[in-house]
Amino acid sequence: MQVDGKDIEKFCDILRKGGRRIVFTNGCFDILHAGHVRYLAKARSFGDCLVLGLNSDASVRRLKGPARPINREEDRAEVVGALDSVDYVVLFEEPTAEALIAKVKPEVYVKGGDYTLDTLPEAKIVQSYGGRVEFVAMVEGRSTTSVIEKIRREKEKK
């Protein structure tokens, strides 16, 4: 289910009062692949409820370049939101998820194993209120960039 960013703080307070342990992750999730599915399932295993912060189209363009995203935010939100592991999807515009994390205050913040505490700007916020950061190993050879490059190579062959 998609939740408006303006309402997410109150929404998470209600979940917490109901005894739910909130896990948060974020990303572009432009072309969904097995690596994403496995990552999100693992992230969800750290708690009772997974809130996914999804980069808006403008945010993806700033991060990945003018040719991205391949899929628009509405479609990306619908696809990741349909996964059993994802309970709620919230779009965000900023370059990092810091402001959204400050609202959600997850007990656990999950990111891919290609990050470290030192390279993750959101880590300080999570640790400031007593939350913890977990890193999940990425599935080798699975990335949106590699999918796009494979498609380009195949197109060039023709």
Secondary structure, DSSP 8 states (H G I E B T S, - for coil): -B--TTTHHHHHHHHHHTT--EEEEEE---S--HHHHHHHHHHHTTSSEEEEEEE-HHHHHHHH-TT--SS-HHHHHHHHHTSTT--EEEEE-SSSSHHHHHHH--SEEEEETT--GGG-TTHHHHHHTT-EEEEE---TT--HHHHHHHHHHHHHH-
